[in-house]
């Protein structure tokens, strides 16, 4: 923390990056940190950059900056497990790079890293940074951090939610956040997405020890879905009785298959990391090269999970 504090004070320009296809936590960490730094150090130039998520535009708008701004700039990268997933690869142009992340540590990057996978969200880490460094925060920053915590914790129901999570959320409410208004903002869905979720429910496949759904590019186009909207359906599989583990296979526009694997019970990461999964103990992702790799992957995973579940008994 001391080094982070020293670097913030030293640099006059600070640029904050998140991850590709940003979610609530990426936005929450970026705009929460930006607000804290701008409010505490109004003389500094602070930017949040990267891909935009129009559904989260109520939290802020990404800044457009030129390459020369990175010269002698401090760069923060938040909520990104590896460099390939960082939105806007110009982060490398920064003079000094600080990583703040709550994913399982697989690879290192930057000049300084604060990585702790015990946190339920990166936004929670940002608020802790505020406390440790005695930074200021306004309503807009508090709103961003609250949305980040809310969305990445699954409305405070995932297993990394702690007493600290609730303490921070409680303190954020003191900034005037209307929880009902926030819920409507983050949960609002278009009719095509609701219809797509009906399709997902009708196409659940039961494998040995887990359930899954495959979504093709054709299906995505039929329902006019973004990638984020397509992945949102995975939570429909969360509470299917007798199945801890659930998967969404999603065909990307380059025909590769994005695999999102989750557990509503035992941790799963240590079982599947051999396949190349990255992420968290109970939720992780993998990219398969083609549709043809799905079937052998399923058969192999069935064997691995059978062994794992026997060990748990």
The 8 nearest C-alpha neighbors of each residue, nearest first, counted from 0:
[[1, 3, 2, 4, 131, 132, 128, 113],
 [0, 2, 4, 3, 5, 132, 6, 131],
 [1, 3, 5, 4, 0, 6, 111, 7],
 [4, 2, 0, 6, 1, 5, 7, 97],
 [3, 5, 1, 7, 2, 6, 0, 8],
 [6, 4, 2, 8, 3, 7, 9, 1],
 [5, 7, 9, 3, 8, 4, 10, 2],
 [8, 6, 4, 5, 9, 10, 3, 73],
 [7, 9, 5, 6, 10, 4, 11, 40],
 [10, 8, 6, 7, 5, 11, 4, 73],
 [11, 9, 12, 7, 8, 73, 6, 72],
 [12, 10, 43, 44, 13, 9, 72, 8],
 [11, 13, 44, 72, 10, 43, 45, 73],
 [12, 14, 73, 45, 72, 74, 44, 46],
 [15, 13, 46, 74, 45, 47, 75, 73],
 [14, 16, 47, 75, 74, 76, 46, 29],
 [17, 15, 76, 48, 75, 49, 47, 77],
 [18, 16, 77, 25, 76, 86, 85, 78],
 [19, 17, 85, 86, 79, 84, 21, 20],
 [18, 20, 86, 21, 84, 85, 50, 17],
 [19, 21, 18, 22, 50, 227, 52, 51],
 [22, 20, 19, 25, 18, 52, 26, 50],
 [21, 23, 25, 24, 26, 20, 52, 147],
 [24, 22, 147, 26, 25, 27, 150, 146],
 [147, 23, 25, 27, 26, 22, 151, 122],
 [24, 26, 28, 22, 17, 27, 21, 23],
 [27, 25, 29, 23, 24, 28, 30, 22],
 [26, 28, 143, 147, 144, 24, 25, 31],
 [29, 27, 122, 31, 25, 26, 30, 32],
 [30, 28, 26, 32, 31, 27, 15, 33],
 [31, 29, 33, 32, 27, 28, 26, 34],
 [30, 32, 140, 28, 34, 144, 143, 33],
 [33, 31, 35, 29, 30, 34, 28, 36],
 [34, 32, 30, 36, 31, 35, 37, 29],
 [35, 33, 140, 37, 31, 32, 36, 38],
 [36, 34, 136, 32, 38, 135, 33, 37],
 [35, 37, 39, 33, 38, 34, 40, 32],
 [38, 36, 41, 40, 34, 39, 35, 33],
 [37, 39, 35, 36, 40, 41, 135, 34],
 [38, 40, 36, 135, 37, 134, 35, 41],
 [39, 41, 37, 42, 36, 38, 43, 35],
 [42, 40, 37, 43, 38, 39, 36, 44],
 [41, 43, 40, 44, 11, 37, 39, 38],
 [44, 42, 11, 41, 40, 12, 45, 37],
 [43, 45, 12, 13, 11, 46, 42, 37],
 [46, 44, 13, 14, 12, 43, 33, 37],
 [45, 47, 14, 62, 15, 48, 13, 44],
 [48, 46, 15, 61, 62, 14, 29, 16],
 [49, 47, 61, 62, 16, 15, 46, 63],
 [50, 48, 86, 87, 16, 61, 51, 17],
 [51, 49, 86, 19, 20, 21, 52, 48],
 [50, 52, 53, 49, 61, 21, 60, 20],
 [51, 53, 54, 55, 21, 56, 50, 20],
 [52, 54, 56, 55, 51, 57, 60, 59],
 [53, 55, 52, 56, 185, 57, 184, 51],
 [56, 54, 53, 57, 52, 58, 23, 59],
 [55, 57, 53, 58, 59, 54, 60, 52],
 [56, 58, 55, 59, 54, 60, 53, 184],
 [59, 57, 56, 143, 55, 30, 139, 142],
 [60, 58, 56, 57, 61, 30, 55, 26],
 [61, 59, 56, 62, 58, 51, 57, 47],
 [60, 62, 48, 47, 49, 51, 63, 59],
 [61, 63, 48, 47, 46, 64, 60, 49],
 [64, 62, 61, 48, 65, 46, 49, 47],
 [63, 65, 62, 68, 66, 48, 46, 67],
 [66, 64, 67, 68, 63, 69, 89, 62],
 [65, 67, 68, 69, 64, 89, 70, 92],
 [66, 68, 69, 70, 65, 64, 92, 71],
 [69, 67, 66, 70, 65, 64, 72, 12],
 [70, 68, 72, 93, 67, 92, 66, 71],
 [69, 71, 72, 68, 67, 93, 94, 92],
 [70, 72, 94, 69, 93, 73, 12, 10],
 [73, 71, 12, 69, 93, 94, 70, 13],
 [72, 74, 13, 95, 94, 93, 10, 96],
 [75, 73, 96, 14, 93, 13, 15, 95],
 [74, 76, 15, 97, 98, 96, 16, 14],
 [77, 75, 16, 98, 17, 15, 97, 99],
 [78, 76, 99, 17, 100, 79, 98, 16],
 [77, 79, 100, 121, 25, 17, 101, 99],
 [80, 78, 18, 81, 77, 85, 100, 84],
 [79, 81, 102, 78, 100, 278, 104, 84],
 [82, 80, 83, 79, 84, 106, 85, 108],
 [81, 83, 85, 84, 108, 80, 79, 88],
 [84, 82, 81, 85, 88, 86, 80, 79],
 [83, 85, 82, 18, 19, 81, 79, 86],
 [86, 84, 18, 82, 83, 19, 79, 17],
 [85, 87, 19, 18, 49, 17, 50, 88],
 [88, 86, 49, 89, 85, 90, 16, 48],
 [87, 89, 90, 86, 91, 85, 82, 83],
 [90, 88, 91, 87, 92, 66, 93, 69],
 [89, 91, 88, 92, 93, 74, 87, 16],
 [90, 92, 89, 93, 88, 96, 94, 109],
 [93, 91, 90, 89, 69, 94, 70, 66],
 [92, 94, 69, 72, 91, 95, 74, 90],
 [93, 95, 71, 72, 73, 70, 92, 96],
 [96, 94, 73, 93, 74, 110, 97, 72],
 [97, 95, 74, 109, 110, 75, 73, 93],
 [96, 98, 75, 111, 109, 112, 110, 74],
 [97, 99, 112, 76, 75, 77, 113, 109],
 [100, 98, 77, 113, 114, 112, 76, 78],
 [99, 101, 78, 114, 77, 121, 102, 79],
 [100, 102, 116, 115, 121, 114, 118, 120],
 [103, 101, 116, 278, 80, 279, 100, 104],
 [102, 104, 116, 279, 278, 105, 101, 80],
 [105, 103, 106, 102, 114, 80, 107, 116],
 [106, 104, 103, 107, 80, 277, 81, 102],
 [107, 105, 104, 81, 108, 80, 82, 103],
 [106, 108, 105, 109, 104, 81, 112, 82],
 [109, 107, 106, 110, 82, 98, 81, 112],
 [108, 110, 96, 111, 97, 98, 112, 107],
 [109, 111, 96, 97, 95, 108, 112, 98],
 [112, 110, 97, 109, 98, 96, 113, 108],
 [113, 111, 98, 97, 114, 99, 109, 110],
 [112, 114, 99, 98, 100, 115, 111, 97],
 [113, 115, 100, 101, 99, 112, 116, 104],
 [114, 116, 101, 117, 118, 100, 113, 102],
 [117, 115, 101, 102, 118, 103, 114, 279],
 [116, 118, 115, 159, 119, 101, 102, 120],
 [119, 117, 116, 120, 101, 159, 115, 123],
 [118, 120, 159, 160, 152, 117, 151, 121],
 [121, 119, 122, 123, 118, 148, 151, 101],
 [120, 122, 124, 123, 101, 78, 100, 28],
 [123, 121, 28, 125, 144, 120, 124, 147],
 [122, 124, 126, 121, 125, 120, 148, 127],
 [123, 125, 127, 121, 122, 126, 128, 120],
 [126, 124, 128, 122, 127, 123, 28, 32],
 [127, 125, 129, 123, 128, 124, 122, 130],
 [126, 128, 124, 130, 129, 125, 131, 123],
 [129, 127, 125, 131, 126, 130, 132, 124],
 [130, 128, 134, 126, 127, 132, 133, 131],
 [131, 129, 127, 133, 128, 132, 126, 134],
 [130, 132, 128, 129, 133, 127, 0, 134],
 [131, 133, 129, 134, 130, 128, 4, 0],
 [134, 132, 130, 129, 131, 135, 128, 39],
 [135, 133, 129, 132, 39, 35, 130, 136],
 [136, 134, 39, 35, 38, 133, 137, 129],
 [135, 137, 35, 140, 34, 38, 141, 134],
 [138, 136, 140, 139, 141, 135, 34, 174],
 [137, 139, 141, 174, 140, 142, 175, 136],
 [140, 138, 142, 141, 137, 143, 58, 34],
 [139, 141, 31, 34, 143, 142, 137, 138],
 [140, 142, 138, 144, 139, 143, 171, 145],
 [143, 141, 139, 145, 140, 144, 138, 146],
 [144, 142, 27, 140, 146, 31, 141, 145],
 [143, 145, 27, 147, 122, 141, 31, 146],
 [144, 146, 142, 148, 147, 143, 149, 141],
 [147, 145, 149, 143, 144, 148, 150, 23],
 [24, 148, 146, 27, 23, 144, 145, 122],
 [147, 149, 145, 151, 146, 120, 150, 122],
 [150, 148, 154, 146, 152, 147, 151, 145],
 [149, 151, 153, 152, 147, 148, 23, 146],
 [152, 150, 148, 153, 120, 149, 24, 147],
 [151, 153, 155, 157, 154, 150, 149, 119],
 [154, 152, 150, 155, 156, 151, 157, 149],
 [153, 155, 149, 152, 156, 150, 151, 157],
 [156, 154, 152, 153, 157, 160, 149, 148],
 [155, 157, 153, 154, 152, 158, 160, 159],
 [158, 156, 152, 159, 160, 153, 155, 119],
 [157, 159, 160, 156, 119, 161, 152, 281],
 [160, 158, 119, 157, 161, 118, 117, 152],
 [159, 161, 158, 119, 164, 157, 155, 152],
 [162, 160, 164, 163, 159, 165, 119, 158],
 [161, 163, 165, 164, 166, 160, 167, 168],
 [162, 164, 166, 161, 165, 167, 160, 168],
 [165, 163, 161, 167, 162, 166, 160, 168],
 [164, 166, 168, 162, 163, 167, 169, 161],
 [167, 165, 163, 169, 164, 168, 162, 170],
 [166, 168, 170, 164, 169, 165, 163, 171],
 [167, 169, 165, 171, 170, 166, 164, 145],
 [170, 168, 166, 172, 167, 171, 165, 173],
 [171, 169, 167, 172, 173, 168, 166, 174],
 [170, 172, 168, 173, 169, 174, 141, 167],
 [173, 171, 176, 174, 169, 170, 175, 168],
 [172, 174, 171, 175, 170, 169, 176, 138],
 [173, 175, 172, 138, 171, 176, 141, 137],
 [176, 174, 173, 172, 177, 138, 171, 142],
 [175, 177, 172, 174, 178, 142, 173, 171],
 [178, 176, 180, 179, 181, 175, 172, 182],
 [177, 179, 181, 180, 176, 182, 172, 183],
 [180, 178, 182, 181, 177, 183, 184, 176],
 [179, 181, 183, 177, 178, 182, 184, 176],
 [182, 180, 184, 178, 183, 179, 185, 177],
 [183, 181, 179, 185, 184, 180, 186, 178],
 [182, 184, 180, 186, 181, 187, 185, 179],
 [185, 183, 181, 182, 187, 186, 180, 54],
 [184, 186, 182, 183, 187, 181, 54, 55],
 [187, 185, 183, 184, 182, 188, 181, 150],
 [186, 188, 183, 184, 185, 189, 182, 54],
 [189, 187, 186, 192, 190, 193, 191, 185],
 [190, 188, 192, 191, 193, 187, 194, 228],
 [189, 191, 193, 192, 194, 188, 195, 222],
 [190, 192, 194, 193, 189, 222, 195, 223],
 [193, 191, 195, 194, 189, 190, 196, 188],
 [192, 194, 190, 196, 195, 191, 197, 189],
 [193, 195, 197, 191, 192, 196, 190, 198],
 [196, 194, 192, 198, 197, 193, 191, 222],
 [197, 195, 199, 193, 198, 194, 232, 192],
 [196, 198, 194, 200, 195, 199, 201, 193],
 [197, 199, 195, 201, 196, 200, 202, 194],
 [198, 200, 196, 202, 201, 197, 195, 203],
 [201, 199, 197, 198, 202, 203, 196, 235],
 [200, 202, 198, 199, 203, 197, 196, 204],
 [203, 201, 199, 200, 212, 204, 198, 213],
 [202, 204, 212, 211, 200, 201, 199, 205],
 [205, 203, 211, 210, 212, 202, 206, 213],
 [206, 204, 210, 209, 203, 211, 207, 208],
 [207, 205, 209, 210, 208, 204, 301, 211],
 [206, 208, 301, 209, 205, 305, 210, 304],
 [209, 207, 206, 242, 301, 304, 305, 244],
 [210, 208, 244, 206, 245, 242, 207, 205],
 [211, 209, 205, 245, 206, 204, 246, 203],
 [210, 212, 246, 204, 245, 247, 203, 205],
 [211, 213, 203, 247, 204, 248, 202, 214],
 [214, 212, 248, 249, 247, 215, 211, 250],
 [213, 215, 249, 248, 218, 250, 212, 216],
 [216, 214, 250, 218, 217, 249, 219, 213],
 [215, 217, 219, 218, 250, 220, 251, 252],
 [216, 218, 220, 215, 219, 221, 214, 222],
 [219, 217, 221, 215, 220, 216, 214, 222],
 [220, 218, 216, 224, 222, 217, 221, 223],
 [219, 221, 223, 217, 218, 222, 216, 224],
 [220, 222, 218, 219, 223, 217, 224, 216],
 [221, 223, 220, 219, 224, 191, 195, 218],
 [224, 222, 220, 221, 219, 225, 191, 218],
 [225, 223, 219, 222, 228, 229, 220, 226],
 [224, 226, 228, 227, 229, 223, 219, 230],
 [227, 225, 229, 228, 230, 224, 20, 219],
 [226, 228, 230, 225, 229, 231, 20, 224],
 [229, 227, 231, 225, 226, 230, 224, 192],
 [228, 230, 226, 227, 231, 224, 232, 225],
 [231, 229, 227, 232, 228, 233, 226, 247],
 [232, 230, 228, 233, 229, 227, 234, 235],
 [233, 231, 230, 234, 235, 196, 229, 199],
 [232, 234, 235, 231, 236, 230, 247, 246],
 [233, 235, 237, 236, 232, 231, 238, 230],
 [236, 234, 233, 237, 232, 200, 238, 196],
 [237, 235, 234, 233, 238, 239, 245, 210],
 [236, 238, 234, 235, 239, 263, 245, 233],
 [239, 237, 236, 240, 263, 235, 242, 243],
 [238, 240, 236, 242, 237, 241, 243, 235],
 [239, 241, 242, 238, 243, 237, 236, 263],
 [242, 240, 239, 243, 208, 238, 209, 244],
 [243, 241, 209, 244, 240, 239, 208, 210],
 [242, 244, 263, 262, 264, 241, 209, 245],
 [245, 243, 262, 209, 242, 261, 263, 210],
 [244, 246, 210, 209, 261, 211, 260, 236],
 [247, 245, 260, 211, 259, 261, 210, 248],
 [246, 248, 212, 259, 211, 258, 233, 213],
 [249, 247, 213, 258, 257, 214, 212, 256],
 [248, 250, 214, 257, 256, 213, 215, 251],
 [249, 251, 256, 215, 216, 254, 255, 214],
 [250, 252, 254, 253, 255, 256, 249, 216],
 [251, 253, 254, 216, 250, 255, 256, 215],
 [252, 254, 251, 255, 250, 256, 289, 288],
 [255, 253, 251, 252, 250, 289, 256, 290],
 [254, 256, 288, 289, 251, 253, 287, 250],
 [257, 255, 250, 287, 249, 286, 251, 289],
 [256, 258, 286, 249, 248, 285, 250, 287],
 [259, 257, 248, 285, 284, 247, 286, 256],
 [258, 260, 284, 247, 246, 283, 257, 285],
 [261, 259, 246, 283, 282, 245, 284, 258],
 [262, 260, 282, 281, 245, 244, 246, 283],
 [261, 263, 244, 281, 264, 243, 245, 267],
 [262, 264, 243, 237, 244, 261, 265, 281],
 [263, 265, 262, 243, 266, 244, 281, 267],
 [266, 264, 267, 262, 263, 281, 243, 311],
 [267, 265, 281, 280, 268, 264, 262, 269],
 [266, 268, 281, 270, 269, 280, 265, 262],
 [267, 269, 280, 271, 270, 272, 266, 281],
 [270, 268, 272, 271, 267, 280, 266, 273],
 [271, 269, 268, 267, 272, 303, 273, 307],
 [272, 270, 273, 268, 274, 269, 276, 267],
 [271, 273, 276, 275, 274, 269, 268, 270],
 [274, 272, 271, 275, 276, 270, 269, 268],
 [275, 273, 272, 271, 276, 285, 296, 270],
 [274, 276, 272, 273, 285, 277, 271, 286],
 [275, 277, 285, 272, 284, 274, 283, 271],
 [278, 276, 283, 284, 275, 285, 279, 272],
 [277, 279, 283, 102, 103, 282, 284, 80],
 [278, 280, 282, 283, 281, 102, 103, 268],
 [279, 281, 268, 266, 267, 282, 278, 283],
 [280, 282, 266, 262, 267, 261, 279, 268],
 [283, 281, 261, 279, 260, 280, 278, 262],
 [284, 282, 278, 277, 279, 260, 276, 259],
 [285, 283, 259, 276, 277, 258, 260, 278],
 [284, 286, 276, 258, 257, 275, 287, 259],
 [285, 287, 257, 256, 258, 288, 255, 284],
 [288, 286, 256, 289, 255, 257, 285, 292],
 [287, 289, 255, 256, 286, 292, 290, 254],
 [290, 288, 255, 291, 287, 292, 256, 254],
 [289, 291, 292, 293, 256, 255, 288, 254],
 [292, 290, 289, 293, 294, 295, 288, 287],
 [293, 291, 290, 289, 294, 295, 296, 287],
 [292, 294, 296, 291, 290, 295, 297, 287],
 [293, 295, 297, 296, 292, 298, 291, 290],
 [296, 294, 298, 297, 293, 292, 299, 291],
 [295, 297, 293, 299, 294, 298, 300, 292],
 [298, 296, 300, 294, 295, 299, 301, 293],
 [299, 297, 295, 301, 300, 296, 294, 302],
 [300, 298, 296, 302, 301, 297, 295, 303],
 [299, 301, 303, 297, 302, 298, 304, 296],
 [302, 300, 298, 304, 299, 303, 207, 297],
 [303, 301, 305, 299, 300, 304, 306, 298],
 [304, 302, 300, 306, 305, 301, 307, 299],
 [303, 305, 307, 301, 306, 302, 308, 300],
 [304, 306, 302, 308, 307, 303, 301, 309],
 [305, 307, 309, 303, 304, 308, 310, 302],
 [306, 308, 304, 310, 309, 305, 303, 311],
 [307, 309, 311, 310, 305, 306, 304, 312],
 [310, 308, 306, 311, 312, 307, 305, 304],
 [311, 309, 307, 308, 312, 306, 305, 304],
 [312, 310, 308, 309, 307, 265, 306, 305],
 [311, 309, 310, 308, 307, 306, 305, 265]]
